[in-house]
Amino acid sequence: MTITETAPEAEASDAGHPEGRADGDLATLVTTGDHKRIGRLFLGTSLLGLITVVVAGLILDLERLSTDSFELLTSGSVVQVTALHELGLVLLFALPALIGLAMVIVPLQVGASTLAFPRAAALSFWGWLLGAALWVAGLLVGGGPGGTDLQGTDLWLLATGMLIVSLLLGTVCVLTTIFGLRTTGMTLRRIPAFSFSMLVAGSVWLITLPVAVANLLIIYLDHRHAQVMWGANEAILSQLSWLTGQPQIYAIAIPVLGIAADQIPVFAGVRQRFTGVLMAAIGIFGFLAIGAWAQAAIQPTDIFDEPLFVAVGVLAVLPVLMVLALGGETIRAGKLRPSGSLITALCAGLALLAATAAGAVHVIEPLELAGTSWHTGQMNLTVLAVILGVLSGSWYWAPKLFGRTLDDVAGKLIGPLLLLGGLLLAVPLLVAGILDQPVTVPPGPVDDPVGALNGAAFAGRALVLLAVIGAAATLLRGRGRTDTPDDPWGGHTLEWATTSPPPVGNFAEAPVVTDDRPLFTETAEEDASA
Amino acid sequence: MTAFVTDIIPADPPEAPRARPRMVLLGTGFTIAGFAALFVGLFAVYFTMRSSYIAAGDEWIPGGAGTIPLTPASMMFITLAMSSITMHWAIWAIGHDDRLNTWLGLGLTAMLAAAFLNQAAFLYDQMGWEIAGDLAVQSILIYAISGLQILMLVGAIVFLALMAFRAMAGGYSSRDSEGLVAASMFWHASVAAYAVVWTAIYQIK
């Protein structure tokens, strides 16, 4: 036993409740080592983060629509809100939401009784939450990129580092679970698609996000002591913009492929077709998403002149297309039951395909889309895929996450509504990019047709916000119901072999696996005997 | 009735106990990978800046290479290299249930680490660089990289101390020394990090 394991007495004291003591107890929340509870905390707070950053996006859209007589933000504030919106989408929503989902689902999928290093996972959440609070506070006191308060900027830089380090700690817990806590027979080839996609995504995050910490360290020292490398506040955002640009932005979308790939065979009622090819496609997408090299600090020339950058931008669409094609082939081989989660997952896949296609067009130099709002539209499409993926996963795994199924009708509505809103947001920005609208929000009013396109983007973002609030309300509704079946979908993978919600220790007995779809095999035999 | 050998040998031998997952080693490995990426990020900026200065016809370190004295930096390298050996000594000893040599190895490692930190303070003092003026860019990068390595070593000291306390309490033996091995792995990684810092910054300048 090592000091990082959950204390046995803690497990014993939780044994009375199906998954320990109630969530509402603050002391239990703060000290919990239960991976399901920590994952839920990550998911819930990241949804709050999403609402915050979408509102920030709406403010930017309003600024784009502003007239001479009405300006919402000063030029410095525009940069601050842009930082809140763009970096917030990654650091306050996408990464924590995916890590939260993985913290709950990955141990169940690989047959582990717990997450590796549960206390480190708890530290990861609380560190991230504190970092997020300081991050927003740094902006509110006038710091951050574009801010005028130097100490506030120092705080913002440190908080950004804290956010990333905390998220990396959570990533290490998930990766160690996948590598070290798989149950008997669960080889790496047999792990479900979501766990595999988290393995790929976690590895990419682990080798790229520390580079952002390196950037922050240098920016912090420069900003605090000399301001000779990148000035006071002006260039901070551009030094970190690689996190939200191609190809690094795809790193947050890797698990979306796994979420979709786990559901399609279940709702088609057949085995996944060409599992090896599917895993290879997810792995290739992950490899192409390594983007720390494409940053301003180490690229003396324009990144759009780099052949590697162009090649990666064009190639990224292929693995996504491959995963969707394999999904289509699997659907064709079976009989589809369209559930809310599946529809949302398919919307996520389409949004990611649109994002990578937009990314492929973005890097074609003769089109001269670099530095235009095409970048913003492409980023929004990628994040849209992540929002849809996280919601789809939340609906699908709701029995394990929350101990209940979610409203399927709402699920069927929210996915398409989000996709519609996201497309209404992103497509006008892409078209405005073709019309040379710069990526930064211009200081004055813009003429039609770009002004009209910005109006459409505003409407699209408002629709996205409404859909996200609707989804959050559905997640909160009906808490405490206990009549949930263990496996409402006829799932194929191990998480459906345990109760809903899973007990402390996840499984009554450690499962033994002889197949990549252990529950599907049993179902088929039962069907045959029937 | 004739008894056959097969009657007393079970048809299926009992299943071998499942290998204990080596989680601390795995977690330490991932942490080292994260630190490696961090150093790669810092060195990428360092060498980009350095080459841009040289390409512009400027000196990377104004005032000549003697501005950063090599002797203390090399002594620091030798100190850490010795600590790697004493660390390995401790691991070898715990693998043979030799507690006396384990304590000796760990104690010497801690002592060498303290010597390294003292030497680092001496080197910084001798350099006398401030993050200002002509040397501001160079100072930022060199302090960021060397400071991070020192931070990593301090982390390794804390990790080693925690595992050493567990070893003192009898938590580790030849059958299970995972925590100590993980701490030693992190230790060697921080020594390797200094080897790169020594080569890239103090040697090449």
Chai-1 contact restraints between the chains, C-beta under 6 A:
chainA,res_idxA,chainB,res_idxB,connection_type,confidence,min_distance_angstrom,max_distance_angstrom,comment,restraint_id
A,T2,B,V24,contact,1.0,0.0,6.0,A-B,restraint_1
A,T2,B,G179,contact,1.0,0.0,6.0,A-B,restraint_2
A,A116,B,M23,contact,1.0,0.0,6.0,A-B,restraint_3
A,F117,B,G27,contact,1.0,0.0,6.0,A-B,restraint_4
A,L168,B,G34,contact,1.0,0.0,6.0,A-B,restraint_5
A,V172,B,G27,contact,1.0,0.0,6.0,A-B,restraint_6
A,V172,B,F30,contact,1.0,0.0,6.0,A-B,restraint_7
A,L175,B,F30,contact,1.0,0.0,6.0,A-B,restraint_8
A,T176,B,M23,contact,1.0,0.0,6.0,A-B,restraint_9
A,T176,B,L26,contact,1.0,0.0,6.0,A-B,restraint_10
A,T176,B,G27,contact,1.0,0.0,6.0,A-B,restraint_11
A,F179,B,L26,contact,1.0,0.0,6.0,A-B,restraint_12
A,G180,B,P21,contact,1.0,0.0,6.0,A-B,restraint_13
A,G180,B,M23,contact,1.0,0.0,6.0,A-B,restraint_14
A,G180,B,L26,contact,1.0,0.0,6.0,A-B,restraint_15
A,L181,B,P21,contact,1.0,0.0,6.0,A-B,restraint_16
A,L206,B,A33,contact,1.0,0.0,6.0,A-B,restraint_17
A,L206,B,G34,contact,1.0,0.0,6.0,A-B,restraint_18
A,I207,B,A37,contact,1.0,0.0,6.0,A-B,restraint_19
A,P210,B,G34,contact,1.0,0.0,6.0,A-B,restraint_20
A,P210,B,A37,contact,1.0,0.0,6.0,A-B,restraint_21
A,P210,B,L38,contact,1.0,0.0,6.0,A-B,restraint_22
A,V211,B,A37,contact,1.0,0.0,6.0,A-B,restraint_23
A,V211,B,G41,contact,1.0,0.0,6.0,A-B,restraint_24
A,V213,B,L38,contact,1.0,0.0,6.0,A-B,restraint_25
A,A214,B,L38,contact,1.0,0.0,6.0,A-B,restraint_26
A,A214,B,G41,contact,1.0,0.0,6.0,A-B,restraint_27
A,A214,B,L42,contact,1.0,0.0,6.0,A-B,restraint_28
A,L217,B,A144,contact,1.0,0.0,6.0,A-B,restraint_29
A,I218,B,V45,contact,1.0,0.0,6.0,A-B,restraint_30
A,I218,B,A144,contact,1.0,0.0,6.0,A-B,restraint_31
A,L221,B,I140,contact,1.0,0.0,6.0,A-B,restraint_32
A,L221,B,A144,contact,1.0,0.0,6.0,A-B,restraint_33
A,D222,B,I140,contact,1.0,0.0,6.0,A-B,restraint_34
A,H225,B,I131,contact,1.0,0.0,6.0,A-B,restraint_35
A,A226,B,I131,contact,1.0,0.0,6.0,A-B,restraint_36
A,A226,B,A132,contact,1.0,0.0,6.0,A-B,restraint_37
A,A226,B,A136,contact,1.0,0.0,6.0,A-B,restraint_38
A,V228,B,A136,contact,1.0,0.0,6.0,A-B,restraint_39
A,V228,B,V137,contact,1.0,0.0,6.0,A-B,restraint_40
A,M229,B,V137,contact,1.0,0.0,6.0,A-B,restraint_41
A,A297,B,V45,contact,1.0,0.0,6.0,A-B,restraint_42
A,I298,B,A44,contact,1.0,0.0,6.0,A-B,restraint_43
A,I298,B,T48,contact,1.0,0.0,6.0,A-B,restraint_44
